[in-house]
Amino acid sequence: MQLRKLMLFALGAAAAAAVSVGCSDVSLYKIDAPDDLQARIDEIAERNKPVETDGKTSVVVTKFEIGASDYSTGWWGDHSQSFEVAPGKLLHIEFDNYGARVNNWSNWNLALVTVGGGAHSADDDASYAEYFVMRSDLYGWGNGDYDGGLISSDYAEVIGEVDDMWAVFRDLMYGAHVTIELDHSSTGYTYMTATATSADGAYTITETYNHPTPSTASVYAFLITDNSYMVMDADHCWTEDSKVTAIVDYDAESISVTGTPVSIELGSEDFWGNGVATVTFADGSSTVVDREDIEFVAPDVTTVGTKTVVYSYSKTKLGNYGRSVAGYYTIEVTNPIVAIEAEANAYLIGGAKRIALSKQAVKVTGTYADGTTAVLHGGQFEIAFTNDQVVYDGVPGTYEDAFTVTYASASGEAITASGDLVIAESSLPAQTEPVGAPDFTNGWWLTFSQDWKVAPYESQTVSLTLSSDNLGNWHSPCTILRKADLSEYLVVRQDHYGWGGSYDACDKASNWNWDTFAGALNGSKIAITVANGGDGFASIRYTVTDANGEEHFQYYDHIAVDSGDLQFALVCEESYLVFD
């Protein structure tokens, strides 16, 4: 009785093995006598061992059909066998794909997981976890390393411009022959390439994805149904060596930095500023590295003086920890500004009554922790005028709290101060004679005003009435900004135009109505204000009430000048200037 049971078991096992390899040689499993039973079993086992040919090792398929052939097996209802992909190996499997052609996802689905042996959920094995699950319709999910943005395909290019690409996709996937390769690279990634060729051979489409996986442990893959049906191609399933070449790593050889601050204020810890660190590796290549990857020996910022900042970098070209390289630079720790004061002095030349406020006429003085003071340059603070109207009408006088200055200290604390605007009559001589010709016969660069000097942190304003033939935008006053020796910084017109070495880089704006500009020139009331910022920049502002009674402005800001040598004059063409 025991011998009969053993023979039945062996015959069953042999038959199962025959199915697994698709063999039709029935004589292989004929048992002539009980005494050669073990020999036959051994022979069957030997025939079913994986075969290695040309560097490829065949994978024995034990499950040929996945899902029901009527596509009634829903999501996760059936799975293929579990395929192992060892580190440094590539798994190649092929199968025919079928599905209910209603939804895009009713085709093949693939899971890459941590364990094999047929475990398809954490309920089967507590160590089970999914790296990713990928669908044939360019959708998936996975662990914390999953990035759907890495899914790519040529679907749109191959299918072409059609009204519904996915309708074509569902049809071509029905009966498609699919090849999936999973390359488990020793670089720490598994690369998936899935290629599907339609049953009629008209389309071949490819989907790819890559995902971080352990470089020293096997991963496992299996197919999943979703109202789909798959038939394995047992003759075309194998493993081979990875096709991804491991990248050679290199130690860092040196590091250099640029862009670090020359000085910081006392107490500031931003000794890096806009620094950029460049590391050169042993292969001669260089790259800019993140500030977070640099280690520092921080300087003492609690005392004033020259400090040394030591920096080092300890990663290889591939980002692994390796040989450390280091360098250093010096930085000056200076007194912080603890308070600021601000004032603005605007001067009216002759009978001028109107003035355009300019930030470049504001003088800001900083007081440092040690009690010393210094004038700050314009890039160190912001100014907001209290009155929204930037043009003051009226007699000279003091306008209290006319503006607020805000200084951002190195510690991040905002230091503010309100300032007074002092408007006074200028000590400069007035222009008593008109400029130009009353019959508008004066040509270009023939009739000039006198020159007016503008001291640092001051503005000078001249007012006039314009007479013009209204035949050209430029038949209006132009302002010349120049040195005492008459070498010019620039020349600017009232109509948003100019030239000269400082012109292109300056800021300019206006609110003119160009449809009416020229026709409203004659009779315009114009105030021209020139401000010297004291920091190498100046501004010119036109404030105009035209013949139609409309208010307009034209300004040119941030004009590069020598603040110690600045003056201006007016010139006109086919127009006539009468000064207040």
C-alpha positions in Angstrom: 0.0 0.0 0.0 2.8 2.5 0.9 4.6 1.7 -2.4 1.4 2.4 -4.4 0.9 5.8 -2.7 4.6 6.7 -3.4 4.2 5.8 -7.1 1.0 7.9 -7.4 2.7 10.8 -5.8 5.7 10.6 -8.1 3.5 10.3 -11.2 1.6 13.4 -10.1 4.8 15.3 -9.5 6.1 14.3 -12.9 3.0 15.3 -14.6 3.1 18.7 -12.9 6.7 19.1 -14.0 5.8 18.3 -17.6 3.2 21.0 -17.6 5.6 23.5 -16.1 8.1 23.2 -19.1 5.5 22.5 -21.7 7.0 19.2 -22.7 5.1 16.7 -24.9 7.5 13.7 -24.5 5.2 11.3 -22.6 7.8 8.5 -22.7 9.9 10.5 -20.3 7.5 9.8 -17.5 6.8 6.0 -18.1 7.8 4.0 -15.1 8.5 0.4 -16.1 9.1 -1.0 -12.6 9.1 0.3 -9.0 12.8 -0.2 -8.6 13.6 2.5 -11.2 11.1 5.0 -9.8 13.8 7.2 -8.0 16.0 7.2 -11.1 13.0 8.5 -13.2 12.3 11.2 -10.5 15.9 12.3 -10.6 15.9 12.5 -14.3 12.7 14.6 -14.4 14.2 17.0 -11.8 17.4 17.3 -13.9 15.4 18.1 -17.0 13.6 20.9 -15.2 16.7 22.6 -13.9 17.3 26.2 -15.2 19.5 26.1 -18.3 22.3 28.6 -18.9 22.9 29.6 -22.5 25.0 32.5 -23.8 25.0 34.2 -20.3 21.3 33.7 -19.8 19.7 31.5 -17.2 16.3 30.2 -18.0 13.5 30.8 -15.5 11.2 27.8 -14.9 7.6 29.0 -15.3 5.3 27.2 -12.8 2.2 29.2 -13.5 1.2 29.7 -17.1 -2.1 31.5 -16.8 -2.9 34.5 -14.6 -6.5 35.4 -14.1 -9.6 34.0 -15.8 -9.8 34.0 -19.6 -13.1 35.8 -19.5 -11.4 38.8 -17.6 -13.6 38.3 -14.6 -10.7 38.2 -12.1 -10.6 41.7 -10.5 -7.9 43.7 -8.9 -5.4 41.6 -7.0 -7.6 38.6 -7.7 -4.7 36.5 -9.1 -1.0 36.8 -9.4 1.8 35.2 -11.3 4.5 33.2 -9.6 7.1 35.3 -7.8 10.2 36.0 -9.8 13.5 36.7 -8.0 15.8 39.4 -9.3 19.2 39.1 -7.5 21.6 42.1 -7.2 23.4 42.7 -10.4 20.9 40.6 -12.4 18.3 41.4 -15.0 15.0 39.5 -15.2 13.4 39.1 -18.6 9.8 37.8 -18.8 7.4 37.6 -21.8 3.6 37.0 -21.8 0.5 37.7 -23.9 -1.8 40.3 -22.5 -5.6 40.3 -22.6 -8.2 42.4 -20.8 -11.7 43.9 -20.8 -11.3 46.8 -23.2 -13.2 49.2 -21.0 -10.7 50.6 -18.7 -7.0 51.4 -19.3 -5.9 49.6 -16.2 -7.5 46.2 -17.2 -4.2 45.0 -18.5 -0.9 43.9 -16.9 0.1 45.2 -13.5 3.5 44.6 -11.9 4.7 44.7 -8.3 8.3 44.9 -7.1 8.5 43.7 -3.5 10.8 42.7 -0.7 10.0 39.0 -0.4 9.4 36.1 -2.7 7.9 32.6 -2.3 4.4 33.6 -3.4 3.8 36.1 -0.6 1.6 38.9 -2.1 0.6 40.9 1.0 1.7 41.7 4.5 -0.9 39.2 5.7 1.2 36.4 4.1 4.6 37.6 5.4 5.2 40.4 7.9 8.4 41.3 6.0 6.5 42.0 2.8 6.7 45.5 1.5 6.2 47.0 -1.9 8.9 49.1 -3.6 6.4 50.0 -6.3 3.3 48.8 -8.2 3.3 49.8 -11.9 0.4 49.7 -14.4 0.7 49.6 -18.1 -1.3 52.8 -18.5 1.6 55.0 -17.0 0.3 55.0 -13.5 1.7 53.6 -10.2 2.4 54.0 -6.5 5.0 52.8 -4.0 7.0 53.5 -0.9 8.5 56.8 0.1 11.0 56.7 -2.8 8.3 56.4 -5.4 8.3 59.3 -7.9 5.6 59.1 -10.6 7.5 61.8 -12.5 10.1 59.2 -13.5 7.5 57.2 -15.5 8.2 57.8 -19.2 6.8 56.4 -22.4 6.6 56.8 -26.2 2.9 56.1 -26.3 1.9 59.5 -27.7 4.6 59.4 -30.3 3.9 55.9 -31.5 0.1 56.1 -31.6 0.2 59.6 -33.1 -2.4 62.3 -33.1 -5.8 60.8 -32.6 -8.9 61.9 -30.9 -8.6 59.4 -28.1 -5.1 57.9 -27.6 -6.3 55.7 -24.8 -9.0 54.0 -26.9 -6.2 53.0 -29.3 -4.1 51.9 -26.4 -6.9 49.6 -25.0 -7.3 47.9 -28.4 -3.6 47.4 -29.1 -3.1 45.9 -25.6 -5.7 43.2 -26.3 -3.6 40.2 -27.4 -0.3 42.2 -27.2 2.9 40.4 -26.6 4.6 42.0 -23.7 8.2 41.9 -22.6 9.2 43.3 -19.2 12.8 43.7 -18.1 13.8 44.5 -14.5 17.4 45.4 -14.2 18.4 45.2 -10.5 21.6 47.3 -10.8 24.3 47.3 -8.1 24.1 51.1 -8.2 21.1 50.9 -6.0 18.3 51.2 -8.5 16.0 48.8 -10.4 15.1 49.8 -13.9 11.9 48.7 -15.5 11.4 48.6 -19.2 8.0 47.2 -20.5 7.5 46.8 -24.3 4.2 45.8 -25.8 3.7 44.8 -29.5 0.1 44.6 -30.7 -1.2 41.3 -32.0 -1.2 42.7 -35.6 2.3 44.0 -35.2 1.2 47.6 -36.0 2.3 49.1 -32.8 5.2 48.6 -30.4 5.1 50.9 -27.3 7.5 51.2 -24.4 7.1 52.3 -20.8 10.0 52.9 -18.4 10.5 53.6 -14.7 13.3 53.4 -12.2 13.2 53.1 -8.4 15.8 52.9 -5.5 16.3 49.3 -4.3 18.9 47.6 -2.1 22.1 47.0 -4.0 23.0 43.9 -1.9 19.6 42.1 -1.5 17.3 40.4 -4.0 14.0 41.9 -5.0 10.9 40.0 -6.2 8.4 40.7 -8.9 5.0 39.3 -9.9 2.2 40.2 -12.3 -1.3 41.2 -11.0 -4.7 41.0 -12.6 -7.3 43.7 -12.8 -10.1 42.3 -15.0 -7.2 41.1 -17.2 -5.7 37.8 -18.3 -2.1 36.9 -19.0 -0.5 33.8 -20.5 3.2 33.3 -19.8 5.7 32.6 -22.7 7.7 30.0 -20.9 10.3 29.8 -23.6 11.3 33.4 -23.2 11.8 34.0 -19.5 15.4 34.2 -18.2 17.8 36.1 -16.1 21.2 37.6 -17.1 23.8 40.0 -15.9 22.7 43.6 -15.3 23.1 45.9 -18.3 23.7 49.0 -16.1 27.4 49.7 -15.7 28.3 50.6 -12.1 29.6 54.2 -11.9 33.2 54.6 -10.6 33.4 56.8 -7.6 36.2 59.3 -6.9 37.4 61.1 -3.7 37.5 64.8 -3.5 40.9 66.3 -4.2 40.4 70.0 -3.4 37.8 72.7 -2.6 37.7 76.4 -3.3 35.1 79.1 -2.5 34.1 82.4 -4.0 31.5 85.0 -3.2 31.9 85.0 0.6 31.4 88.4 2.3 34.4 90.6 2.9 32.9 91.8 6.2 29.9 91.2 8.5 28.5 93.2 11.4 29.3 92.3 14.9 27.0 89.5 16.1 26.0 88.3 12.6 26.5 84.6 12.0 26.1 84.8 8.2 29.8 84.5 7.4 29.0 82.5 4.3 26.7 85.0 2.6 26.5 84.3 -1.2 29.5 81.9 -1.0 29.9 79.2 -3.7 32.0 76.1 -3.0 33.5 74.2 -5.9 35.0 70.7 -5.3 37.4 69.0 -7.7 37.5 65.2 -7.6 40.3 62.7 -8.3 39.2 62.3 -11.9 39.7 66.0 -12.6 36.0 66.9 -12.7 34.6 69.7 -10.6 31.1 70.6 -9.3 29.5 73.2 -7.1 28.3 71.6 -3.8 25.5 72.5 -1.5 26.3 74.7 1.5 24.5 72.1 3.7 27.2 69.6 2.8 30.1 71.8 4.0 31.4 71.7 7.5 32.6 74.9 9.1 34.8 76.0 12.0 32.8 79.1 12.7 34.6 82.4 13.5 34.2 84.4 16.7 31.6 87.1 15.7 31.3 88.6 19.2 34.4 90.7 18.8 35.5 93.1 16.1 38.4 92.2 13.9 39.8 89.9 11.1 38.5 86.4 11.5 39.4 83.1 9.9 36.6 80.7 8.6 37.7 77.1 8.1 35.6 74.9 5.8 35.8 71.3 4.7 34.0 68.8 2.5 33.9 65.0 3.1 31.9 63.4 0.2 32.9 61.5 -2.9 31.7 62.3 -6.4 28.7 60.0 -5.9 27.8 61.6 -2.6 29.3 58.9 -0.3 31.5 59.8 2.7 35.1 59.7 1.8 38.4 61.7 2.0 38.0 65.2 3.5 39.4 68.3 1.8 39.5 71.8 3.5 40.3 75.4 3.0 39.9 78.8 4.7 39.2 82.5 4.1 39.2 85.6 6.2 36.4 88.0 7.0 36.2 91.3 8.8 33.7 91.6 11.7 32.7 95.2 12.0 30.6 97.3 14.4 26.8 96.9 13.9 24.7 99.9 13.3 22.4 100.5 16.3 20.6 103.7 15.2 20.0 105.8 12.1 19.2 109.5 11.5 17.9 110.9 8.2 17.4 114.3 6.7 16.7 115.7 3.2 17.6 119.2 2.0 15.8 120.4 -1.1 16.6 123.8 -2.6 14.4 125.9 -4.9 16.3 128.0 -7.5 14.9 131.5 -8.2 11.2 131.7 -7.9 10.6 127.9 -8.0 7.7 126.8 -5.9 7.3 123.1 -6.7 9.7 120.3 -5.9 9.7 116.6 -6.8 10.8 114.4 -3.9 13.6 112.0 -4.6 15.0 109.3 -2.4 18.4 110.2 -3.7 18.2 113.5 -1.9 17.9 111.8 1.5 21.0 111.6 3.7 21.1 108.7 6.1 23.7 108.6 8.9 24.3 105.4 10.9 25.5 105.2 14.5 27.6 102.2 15.3 27.9 100.3 18.6 31.1 102.0 19.4 29.5 105.4 19.0 31.1 106.2 15.6 28.9 107.4 12.8 29.0 107.2 9.0 26.8 108.1 6.0 25.1 105.0 4.5 24.8 104.5 0.8 21.5 104.1 -0.9 21.6 100.3 -1.3 21.7 99.8 2.5 18.2 101.2 3.3 14.7 101.8 2.0 12.7 105.1 2.0 9.0 105.6 2.1 7.6 109.1 1.8 4.7 109.8 4.2 2.7 111.9 1.8 1.5 109.9 -1.2 1.9 113.1 -3.3 5.5 113.2 -4.2 5.2 116.8 -5.3 5.0 119.6 -2.7 3.3 122.9 -3.6 3.9 125.9 -1.4 6.5 128.1 0.1 9.8 126.9 1.5 9.7 125.4 5.0 10.2 122.3 7.0 8.0 119.3 6.6 8.3 117.1 9.7 8.3 113.3 9.4 8.1 113.6 5.6 9.6 110.1 5.1 10.6 107.0 7.0 13.9 105.2 6.5 14.3 101.5 7.2 17.7 99.8 7.6 18.0 96.1 7.8 20.8 95.2 10.2 22.9 92.1 9.8 21.0 90.4 12.6 17.8 90.8 10.7 16.4 93.5 13.0 14.8 96.5 11.2 16.0 99.9 12.4 13.8 102.8 11.4 13.9 106.6 11.6 11.6 109.3 10.5 13.1 112.3 8.7 12.3 115.9 8.1 12.3 117.5 4.6 13.8 121.0 4.6 12.8 123.1 1.6 14.7 126.3 1.3 15.7 128.9 -1.3 18.8 127.9 -3.2 22.0 129.9 -2.9 22.6 129.2 -6.5 22.0 132.1 -8.9 18.6 132.2 -10.7 18.3 132.0 -14.5 17.1 135.6 -15.2 17.2 135.4 -19.0 14.9 133.1 -21.0 16.5 130.3 -23.0 15.6 129.7 -26.6 13.9 131.9 -29.2 10.3 133.3 -28.8 9.7 132.6 -32.6 11.0 129.0 -32.1 13.9 129.4 -34.6 16.5 128.1 -32.2 18.2 124.9 -33.5 19.5 122.0 -31.5 22.4 122.5 -29.1 22.5 126.3 -29.6 20.6 127.8 -26.6 21.6 126.8 -23.0 20.8 127.8 -19.4 23.6 128.4 -16.9 25.0 125.4 -15.0 23.9 124.6 -11.4 26.0 122.6 -9.0 24.3 119.9 -6.9 26.1 118.9 -3.7 25.9 115.4 -2.3 22.6 114.5 -0.4 20.9 117.6 -1.8 18.5 118.4 -4.6 18.1 121.5 -6.7 14.8 122.5 -8.4 14.3 125.0 -11.2 10.8 125.9 -12.5 9.8 127.4 -15.8 7.0 128.0 -18.3 7.5 126.4 -21.7 6.6 128.0 -25.0 6.7 125.6 -28.0 5.5 125.3 -31.6 4.0 121.9 -30.5 5.5 120.3 -33.6 7.7 117.7 -32.0 7.9 115.9 -28.6 11.5 117.2 -28.3 10.5 120.8 -28.6 10.7 121.0 -24.8 13.5 121.3 -22.2 16.3 118.8 -22.1 18.5 118.3 -19.0 22.3 117.9 -19.3 24.0 116.1 -16.4 27.7 116.8 -16.4 30.9 117.6 -14.6 32.5 121.0 -14.0 34.7 120.5 -17.1 31.4 120.0 -19.1 32.1 116.3 -19.8 28.7 114.7 -19.8 27.1 111.9 -17.8 24.0 111.9 -19.9 21.4 114.1 -21.7 17.7 113.4 -21.2 14.6 114.8 -22.8 11.2 115.5 -21.3 9.7 112.8 -23.6 11.3 109.7 -22.1 14.4 109.7 -24.3 18.1 110.3 -23.8 21.7 109.2 -24.4 25.1 109.2 -22.9 27.3 106.8 -20.9 25.0 106.6 -17.9 21.7 106.5 -19.8 21.2 102.8 -20.6 21.6 101.6 -17.0 19.5 104.2 -15.3 15.8 103.6 -14.4 13.2 105.6 -16.3 9.4 106.0 -16.2 6.7 108.5 -17.1 2.9 108.7 -17.3 2.6 110.7 -20.6 -0.3 110.5 -22.9 1.6 110.3 -26.2 -1.5 111.1 -28.2 -1.7 114.6 -26.7 1.9 115.1 -25.6 3.2 117.4 -28.4 0.0 119.3 -28.8 -0.1 120.3 -25.1 3.5 121.5 -24.7 3.0 125.2 -25.3 2.1 126.9 -22.0 3.2 123.9 -19.8 4.4 124.6 -16.2 7.5 122.5 -15.6 9.6 121.9 -12.5 12.9 120.0 -13.0 14.6 118.5 -9.9 18.1 117.1 -9.9 19.1 115.1 -6.7 22.6 114.0 -5.8 22.5 110.7 -3.7 26.1 111.2 -2.5 26.7 107.5 -3.2 27.6 107.7 -6.9 24.1 108.0 -8.2 21.8 110.9 -9.1 18.2 111.4 -10.3 16.3 113.8 -12.6 12.6 114.4 -12.2 10.2 116.4 -14.4 6.9 117.5 -12.8 4.6 119.0 -15.5 1.2 120.6 -15.7 0.5 120.7 -19.4 -1.6 123.1 -21.4 -4.7 120.9 -20.8 -4.2 121.2 -17.0 -3.1 117.5 -16.7 -0.4 116.5 -14.2 2.4 114.4 -15.6 5.8 113.1 -14.5 9.0 111.9 -16.2 11.9 110.6 -14.1 15.3 109.1 -14.6 16.7 107.4 -11.5 19.9 105.6 -10.5 22.1 107.6 -12.8 25.8 106.8 -12.3 27.8 110.0 -11.5 30.7 111.3 -9.5 28.8 112.6 -6.5 31.6 115.1 -5.8 31.4 116.6 -9.3 27.8 117.1 -10.4 26.0 119.9 -12.1 23.2 120.4 -14.6 22.0 122.7 -17.3 19.1 122.9 -19.7 19.0 123.1 -23.4 16.0 123.4 -25.8 15.2 123.2 -29.5 12.5 125.2 -31.3 11.1 126.2 -27.9 11.4 129.0 -25.4 11.9 128.7 -21.7 10.9 131.4 -19.2 12.1 130.8 -15.7 10.2 131.5 -12.5 
